[in-house]
Amino acid sequence: MKMTFRWYGEGDCIPLDYIKQIQGMTGVVTAVYDVPVGEVWPLERLLAMKALCEKAGLEMEVIESVPVHEDIKLGKPTRDKYIEAYKQNILNCGKAGVKCICYNFMPVFDWLRTELYFKHPDGATSLAYCHDTLLSLDPKNLHLPGWDESYTPEELNALLSEYEGMTHEKLFENLVYFLNAIMPACDEAGINMAIHPDDPPWDMFGLPRIICREEDYDRLFAAVPNPHNGITFCTGSLGAGRFNDLPKMAAKYADRIYFAHLRQLKYTSDTDFFENGHMTELGNVDIHGIVKALVGHGFEGYVRPDHGRNVWGEDAKPGYGLFDRAMGACYLGGLFEAAEKEMKK
Ligand code: DNO
């Protein structure tokens, strides 16, 4: 296991030196943020970021994310040109020493929350999700917390119309087409792809979502058996699906889990939740059981604490402050140490 920390590049208010001070931290998870989706990240940019990380004593072996162009998800004829660019990104990442690329295949929207500053009785705040609030929103005129509004309303409308009639099967076929096309680049670069689950793990605004549950992974690995086709095991995303048995899934897929996002959720109804500190007793995700299952089944991937609360008056990007994620990293490091020592007995 290698403990890592998400870092939003030089624009992040958290300096690399602070990240290095977290005990057990080996590296950062980052990306090139200002190149439009579908274009190639210049190798020099990657090398410059790597040099910055190394200067701070940190590795840069995980990229989150190289985003997938919507034309690839839609299966449009133009997808091949975007796939070529994606392959070049994989090769460039490989040249910069990257070992794992996290990505997702969610149509149009990435993760969805309805609140960024859900207030806890102790004064902390965290992200939260309320399904009824989400349903009451108009996807064509969406102003969601955390949603980066990178589309104009006209662009969003046009994109949503392109998805009309998109089925789960078609979307899955498009994912398989994409993976089969990029696997040779992964073989060459020695890079593991790690698909992030859909967050939350159900269809949104009539758009299909296909990486939500155990059967989805079985289907994914059957369709593309190449070992470079792997997963980001995000306990917060999968954990929102009450139908998922996370320790069981962690054990079953341990050798395909190249990256683990470990975080806690507390359910407030059948669909709703707020995020909480990482400790097992603080929510419904069995973090301890998941770590034991990973260690017990030979997991050798990267781990990062995921969304933290905002605590101690920190004014950081919601979910991505320093303090609570640092506490999470230490807590997780302790669980891994205990589980690994237990294993060796
Ligand atoms: C949210 C993140 C996601 C994740 C992407 C991966 O905090 O977990 O935005 O980075 O879905 O492609």
Boltz pocket constraint, residues with backbone or C-beta under 6 A from the ligand:
constraints:
  - pocket:
      binder: B
      contacts: [[A, 64], [A, 65], [A, 102], [A, 103], [A, 104], [A, 110], [A, 111], [A, 196], [A, 197], [A, 261], [A, 319]]
      max_distance: 6.0
